[in-house]
Amino acid sequence: MAAESEVSFSELDGSGVRIGVLRTRWNDEHVSNLVDGIKAGCAECKVEPDNIFVKEVPGAYELPYAARLLAMSGTVDAIVCCGVLIKGETLHFEYISDAVSAGIMDVSLGTMTPVVYGVLNCLDEEQVMKRSSNLNGGHNHGEDWGKTAVEMALMRKEAFGKKVDGKPKELAAMGFNSVASEKEGADTKAPGFF
């Protein structure tokens, strides 16, 4: 039996959500398994297969740039950057890991599009296999990344005042979209949102 996720998710309805998956060709077998996990996680959240966009880039270093282009296109509600970095004998691993994680965060904050960090940073291939497959007691982290993308896409829609499942805006209590401002007819956008 595969290990369970350490993250719990409520029931998510991503039927109206588009998810972009940017994946590396480097470490193709493991990344393909993770992408399958992302698709499975999205499917569990009712995301239609046609609403999952997958695009390849050569390696992890290219993920932030591709994520910025995809976010700026406005065609997806959330993005998952998927790759695998395995430590070698040089410092290359550390430099790439740092640059990719900072770049992905910059894209997410700079474009206000949720970008999920779906890059495994492992010391060896055995660690990668336990995190990219449900076999031999492992857990495919891609499943969690897909669900995270849906949850954050729904949060973004709600924050920008778009109806989510016809339900009241729960984020108003967090200051994302003031209910009092809506009643007064004032600008309902939260500070920092455009």
Backbone torsions as a table, in degrees:
resi	resn	phi	psi	omega
1	MET	NA	136.5	-178.4
2	ALA	-72.9	150.4	177.0
3	ALA	-64.6	149.5	179.3
4	GLU	-84.8	159.1	176.0
5	SER	-68.2	148.1	175.9
6	GLU	-84.1	-8.3	-178.3
7	VAL	-108.4	135.8	175.5
8	SER	-102.6	142.9	180.0
9	PHE	-124.1	139.2	172.1
10	SER	-75.8	173.3	177.9
11	GLU	-68.7	124.3	-176.6
12	LEU	-115.1	136.9	176.6
13	ASP	-108.9	96.1	179.9
14	GLY	-98.6	25.3	-176.0
15	SER	-62.1	-23.8	179.2
16	GLY	-107.9	19.7	-173.9
17	VAL	-109.2	141.3	173.0
18	ARG	-109.8	128.9	-178.4
19	ILE	-115.4	129.3	174.2
20	GLY	-99.1	130.3	177.2
21	VAL	-115.6	119.3	175.0
22	LEU	-105.7	122.2	-174.5
23	ARG	-126.4	150.7	178.7
24	THR	-89.3	154.2	171.4
25	ARG	-87.0	-21.7	177.4
26	TRP	-67.0	137.0	-175.0
27	ASN	57.6	47.2	-170.9
28	ASP	-53.5	-45.4	-176.2
29	GLU	-60.8	-47.8	-178.8
30	HIS	-68.0	-41.1	-179.4
31	VAL	-66.2	-38.0	176.7
32	SER	-61.0	-41.1	176.2
33	ASN	-61.7	-41.8	179.6
34	LEU	-65.5	-40.2	178.1
35	VAL	-63.3	-40.3	174.9
36	ASP	-59.4	-39.5	177.1
37	GLY	-64.7	-40.9	177.9
38	ILE	-60.1	-46.4	179.8
39	LYS	-62.3	-39.9	179.2
40	ALA	-65.5	-42.0	178.1
41	GLY	-63.7	-41.3	177.4
42	CYS	-65.4	-42.2	179.7
43	ALA	-61.8	-37.7	177.8
44	GLU	-62.9	-24.6	178.3
45	CYS	-97.7	16.6	174.7
46	LYS	69.8	21.5	174.6
47	VAL	-75.3	129.0	179.4
48	GLU	-67.8	139.6	179.5
49	PRO	-53.6	-35.5	179.1
50	ASP	-69.4	-13.5	179.7
51	ASN	-98.0	15.3	174.4
52	ILE	-115.2	115.8	-177.1
53	PHE	-103.4	126.4	179.6
54	VAL	-119.4	129.4	178.3
55	LYS	-134.3	139.8	-179.1
56	GLU	-97.3	147.0	169.3
57	VAL	-130.8	161.1	-176.4
58	PRO	-60.0	-54.1	-175.8
59	GLY	-144.2	-178.5	-175.9
60	ALA	-63.3	-33.0	-178.1
61	TYR	-61.8	-26.9	-178.7
62	GLU	-84.9	-10.4	-177.0
63	LEU	-59.7	-47.8	-178.2
64	PRO	-60.4	-40.5	179.7
65	TYR	-64.5	-46.4	178.6
66	ALA	-62.6	-37.8	178.7
67	ALA	-64.5	-40.3	178.5
68	ARG	-63.0	-45.1	178.8
69	LEU	-59.9	-45.4	-178.6
70	LEU	-66.7	-42.3	178.9
71	ALA	-62.2	-42.6	-178.3
72	MET	-69.7	-21.3	179.2
73	SER	-69.8	-23.8	-179.8
74	GLY	71.7	16.2	-175.7
75	THR	-93.4	-9.1	-179.5
76	VAL	-130.2	157.6	179.0
77	ASP	-93.4	-21.6	176.9
78	ALA	-158.9	159.6	-177.3
79	ILE	-129.9	142.1	170.0
80	VAL	-116.8	122.1	174.4
81	CYS	-94.0	117.7	-170.9
82	CYS	-120.0	125.1	178.1
83	GLY	-164.0	176.1	179.2
84	VAL	-136.5	127.0	174.0
85	LEU	-118.7	126.6	-179.7
86	ILE	-116.8	129.5	-177.5
87	LYS	-62.6	134.7	176.5
88	GLY	-114.7	-155.3	-176.4
89	GLU	-87.5	-11.4	-178.0
90	THR	-109.9	-179.9	179.3
91	LEU	-82.7	0.9	-178.8
92	HIS	-51.3	-43.9	-179.7
93	PHE	-55.6	-48.6	-178.0
94	GLU	-64.0	-44.1	-179.2
95	TYR	-63.9	-45.7	-178.7
96	ILE	-66.8	-45.0	179.8
97	SER	-57.4	-47.3	-179.8
98	ASP	-63.1	-47.1	-177.5
99	ALA	-64.0	-42.3	-177.3
100	VAL	-68.2	-45.2	-178.6
101	SER	-64.7	-42.5	178.1
102	ALA	-66.3	-40.8	-179.5
103	GLY	-63.6	-42.4	179.7
104	ILE	-65.3	-41.8	177.9
105	MET	-63.6	-41.1	178.2
106	ASP	-59.7	-42.7	179.4
107	VAL	-63.1	-45.6	-178.5
108	SER	-59.9	-49.7	-178.3
109	LEU	-72.5	-36.4	-176.7
110	GLY	-74.4	-27.7	-177.7
111	THR	-107.5	-8.1	-175.8
112	MET	59.6	27.7	173.6
113	THR	-110.5	126.9	178.9
114	PRO	-62.2	127.1	177.0
115	VAL	-124.1	114.8	-176.8
116	VAL	-85.4	132.2	177.4
117	TYR	-81.5	95.7	-179.0
118	GLY	-108.5	46.4	179.9
119	VAL	-112.5	119.5	174.8
120	LEU	-79.4	130.4	175.9
121	ASN	-116.2	100.4	-171.4
122	CYS	-123.1	157.8	-179.8
123	LEU	-82.3	-26.5	-179.5
124	ASP	-155.3	172.0	-176.1
125	GLU	-67.8	-29.3	178.0
126	GLU	-61.6	-42.0	176.9
127	GLN	-62.6	-39.7	179.2
128	VAL	-62.1	-45.9	-177.5
129	MET	-61.8	-37.8	179.4
130	LYS	-69.1	-21.1	-176.7
131	ARG	-105.4	-6.7	-177.9
132	SER	-117.8	6.7	-177.8
133	SER	-149.4	151.0	176.4
134	ASN	-90.2	7.0	-179.3
135	LEU	-84.4	154.9	173.6
136	ASN	52.5	42.3	176.3
137	GLY	79.8	8.9	179.5
138	GLY	-87.0	177.0	175.8
139	HIS	-139.9	124.2	179.0
140	ASN	-73.8	105.7	-178.3
141	HIS	-64.7	-18.7	177.0
142	GLY	-57.3	-34.1	178.7
143	GLU	-59.6	-44.5	178.9
144	ASP	-67.7	-38.0	179.3
145	TRP	-64.3	-39.1	177.1
146	GLY	-62.6	-45.1	178.7
147	LYS	-66.2	-38.3	177.5
148	THR	-61.4	-42.9	179.4
149	ALA	-60.4	-42.9	179.4
150	VAL	-64.7	-47.5	-179.4
151	GLU	-59.4	-43.4	-178.7
152	MET	-72.4	-33.7	175.7
153	ALA	-63.2	-42.3	178.3
154	LEU	-65.8	-39.1	177.7
155	MET	-63.1	-42.1	179.0
156	ARG	-62.1	-45.9	178.9
157	LYS	-59.0	-43.4	-179.7
158	GLU	-66.0	-41.3	-179.2
159	ALA	-63.9	-34.3	179.9
160	PHE	-87.1	8.5	174.4
161	GLY	84.3	11.0	177.1
162	LYS	-84.6	140.9	-179.8
163	LYS	-67.2	137.3	176.6
164	VAL	-118.0	111.2	179.6
165	ASP	57.8	24.5	179.1
166	GLY	66.2	13.4	-176.6
167	LYS	-94.3	157.6	176.8
168	PRO	-60.4	155.0	-178.7
169	LYS	-78.4	102.6	179.7
170	GLU	-68.8	-26.1	-176.2
171	LEU	-74.6	-10.4	177.9
172	ALA	-57.8	-36.0	180.0
173	ALA	-65.9	-20.9	179.2
174	MET	-92.1	1.9	179.2
175	GLY	89.0	8.1	-179.9
176	PHE	-70.2	-38.2	-174.2
177	ASN	-153.8	96.0	-170.7
178	SER	-65.9	123.2	177.3
179	VAL	-64.2	-39.0	178.9
180	ALA	-60.8	-40.6	179.7
181	SER	-64.4	-37.5	179.3
182	GLU	-63.4	-41.1	-178.4
183	LYS	-67.4	-33.4	-178.7
184	GLU	-83.9	-7.2	178.7
185	GLY	79.9	11.5	179.8
186	ALA	-79.5	173.5	176.1
187	ASP	-60.3	125.3	-173.9
188	THR	-96.8	3.0	-179.6
189	LYS	-77.6	136.8	179.8
190	ALA	-72.9	153.2	176.9
191	PRO	-54.9	136.7	178.5
192	GLY	89.7	-12.3	177.1
193	PHE	-100.2	145.7	-178.6
194	PHE	-112.4	NA	NA
